[in-house]
Amino acid sequence: MSDDRIPPAVELIERGELDYICCECLAERTIARESLDRARDPAKGFTPTLLERMRAILPPATARGVRIVSNMGAANPRGAARAVLDAAPGWGCPETSCAVVLGDDVAETIRRMPELRLMEDGAPLESLLGRMAAANAYLGADVIAAALDTGAPVVLTGRVADPALFLGPMLHAFGWAYDAWDKLAAGTLAGHMLECTGQLTGGCFADPGKKDVADLAGLGYPFVDVTPDGAITLGKTPGSGGRLDAATCTEQILYEMHDPTAYITPDCVLDITGVTFRQEAADRVAVLGARARPRTDTYKVVVGYFDGYIGSGEMGYAGPNAVARAELAAEVVRERLRRQGFTYSEMRCDLIGLTSLHGSGGGAKPEPYEVRLRIAARTDSKRAAEAVGAEIRALHMQGPGMAGGGINLGAREVLAVKSVLLPRHLVHPEILLETPR
Amino acid sequence: MSLRVYDLGHARAGDKGNTSNISVTAYDQAGWEVLRRELTAARVAAAFAHLTAGPVRRYELPGLRALNFVIEGALGGGVTRSLAIDPHGKALSALMLTIPLPEGTPG
């Protein structure tokens, strides 16, 4: 994941006896932001942490013959490859070459197809085209396998389906075809479970006294052993912290899953309803029973578009009557913004400590000793967005009494995403081999 | 304290667009039987009613002793544009665990 910590990846390479390491680093909207970077500077547009990550993992991977597959190419996989190849000699890896996967950028193709329907609400794509920042198809494992076929030790892609990053090396190593449904199912499921790294091995899990995780600070990353006939067994870095068992696996198999009979990827339609986990040994789990149906005839395309600004800020209140003072402060900020003529399509006032995460749900709540007021508002005007945080900062001096710790979180431009389906024959993936200059 | 989902199972939330999915996994077979019978889509929809009008769909995975709830509209317009402090709704799994369940012997 894009926020993944780097040291556990290095430990996994050093101690996991790997053949491949796959690094999934693109959230839904990040590629749109990186497309804007590329527009400003054609050498940019890849994941900003690319060089930091590659500097850490390329030398140990090269020393052990571990091949790297990653979507850190983002909006500029070729530029990413050039940046890595230019830096690699300085890291002691002068022989590195990179296979680059292109073709996920379909912005120009869909610009000519305003009649496409958005998957979220059925509206025509036309409604977003004037504000579109990027459009990228989720490519499949077939192109990653083709990139590995070049022999390059590093594969850098833009948008690919997360599980495909992991299925690609299996297709390459075992020559699985697109009618070997049980194998594609097993490989896709393994990818789905590994793509969030530590979430499979005890991250996002611990609840002290109820669900304990040993040495969470030393959380290890997972790997999968795959046999040519598609048997998959999960493991994690030997000697690392965390846990890997049916409980962690069950939480992660359902992560971001909707209908468990139809998890749609570019490679197959996965059905996990027959899956069971079998603990083979400590931190070793066999995954049985994945099934799949043929892939669909479309690619999912994520469309990034500009969607105005969000302005926000926070202020703290504690002690007697803290909640009432925070509520008064919220009213004052709303009224001051209104009197200056600013308008917002949506405004949200949270009391952190009381309602910020679950809203008013979760049953009756005792009054907390301290609360933090947070206000966020959406508007098409950058000035109106900036005014929100400024008014919150002013509460120190001109709001209810005894306020502290105010912060103006400023205004940010919103890059939102929606999706369309694009017929496969309109997408043309390409492989390029980049070698040292 | 009366029986809650928290006593019988654990939960994780995922996000896609404006839809949250929250799984509930039973700690044991007895807990699974209660969750399967009592943690209905309607009960979950009621607990999330202040956040979304739904709909809420429920899927059963008996082989994993888990339920998967797909809750539409729960993420304040979607991860990329939400005004919420937790736009992914990662913490909504804990709201699922607060849901009270009727006590009584299974079967």
HADDOCK unambig.tbl for C-alpha pairs under 7 A between the chains (distance, minus, plus):
assign (segid A and resid 29 and name CA) (segid B and resid 80 and name CA) 6.87 0.50 0.50
assign (segid A and resid 250 and name CA) (segid B and resid 64 and name CA) 6.64 0.50 0.50
assign (segid A and resid 251 and name CA) (segid B and resid 11 and name CA) 6.96 0.50 0.50
assign (segid A and resid 251 and name CA) (segid B and resid 12 and name CA) 5.90 0.50 0.50
assign (segid A and resid 251 and name CA) (segid B and resid 23 and name CA) 6.85 0.50 0.50
assign (segid A and resid 254 and name CA) (segid B and resid 23 and name CA) 6.31 0.50 0.50
assign (segid A and resid 255 and name CA) (segid B and resid 12 and name CA) 6.95 0.50 0.50
assign (segid A and resid 255 and name CA) (segid B and resid 13 and name CA) 6.60 0.50 0.50
assign (segid A and resid 255 and name CA) (segid B and resid 14 and name CA) 5.14 0.50 0.50
assign (segid A and resid 256 and name CA) (segid B and resid 14 and name CA) 4.40 0.50 0.50
assign (segid A and resid 256 and name CA) (segid B and resid 15 and name CA) 5.64 0.50 0.50
assign (segid A and resid 256 and name CA) (segid B and resid 16 and name CA) 6.61 0.50 0.50
assign (segid A and resid 256 and name CA) (segid B and resid 21 and name CA) 6.25 0.50 0.50
assign (segid A and resid 257 and name CA) (segid B and resid 21 and name CA) 6.89 0.50 0.50
assign (segid A and resid 258 and name CA) (segid B and resid 21 and name CA) 6.62 0.50 0.50
assign (segid A and resid 258 and name CA) (segid B and resid 70 and name CA) 6.09 0.50 0.50
assign (segid A and resid 273 and name CA) (segid B and resid 61 and name CA) 5.98 0.50 0.50
assign (segid A and resid 274 and name CA) (segid B and resid 63 and name CA) 6.72 0.50 0.50
assign (segid A and resid 275 and name CA) (segid B and resid 63 and name CA) 6.68 0.50 0.50
assign (segid A and resid 276 and name CA) (segid B and resid 63 and name CA) 5.90 0.50 0.50
assign (segid A and resid 276 and name CA) (segid B and resid 64 and name CA) 6.32 0.50 0.50
assign (segid A and resid 348 and name CA) (segid B and resid 83 and name CA) 6.64 0.50 0.50
assign (segid A and resid 356 and name CA) (segid B and resid 85 and name CA) 6.68 0.50 0.50
assign (segid A and resid 357 and name CA) (segid B and resid 85 and name CA) 6.96 0.50 0.50
assign (segid A and resid 357 and name CA) (segid B and resid 86 and name CA) 6.41 0.50 0.50
assign (segid A and resid 357 and name CA) (segid B and resid 91 and name CA) 6.56 0.50 0.50
assign (segid A and resid 358 and name CA) (segid B and resid 92 and name CA) 6.47 0.50 0.50
assign (segid A and resid 358 and name CA) (segid B and resid 95 and name CA) 6.55 0.50 0.50
assign (segid A and resid 360 and name CA) (segid B and resid 50 and name CA) 6.95 0.50 0.50
assign (segid A and resid 361 and name CA) (segid B and resid 47 and name CA) 6.89 0.50 0.50
assign (segid A and resid 361 and name CA) (segid B and resid 50 and name CA) 6.60 0.50 0.50
assign (segid A and resid 362 and name CA) (segid B and resid 95 and name CA) 5.97 0.50 0.50
assign (segid A and resid 362 and name CA) (segid B and resid 98 and name CA) 6.06 0.50 0.50
assign (segid A and resid 376 and name CA) (segid B and resid 83 and name CA) 5.84 0.50 0.50
assign (segid A and resid 377 and name CA) (segid B and resid 83 and name CA) 6.79 0.50 0.50
assign (segid A and resid 414 and name CA) (segid B and resid 81 and name CA) 6.44 0.50 0.50
assign (segid A and resid 415 and name CA) (segid B and resid 80 and name CA) 6.64 0.50 0.50
assign (segid A and resid 416 and name CA) (segid B and resid 80 and name CA) 4.82 0.50 0.50
assign (segid A and resid 416 and name CA) (segid B and resid 81 and name CA) 5.62 0.50 0.50
assign (segid A and resid 417 and name CA) (segid B and resid 80 and name CA) 6.60 0.50 0.50
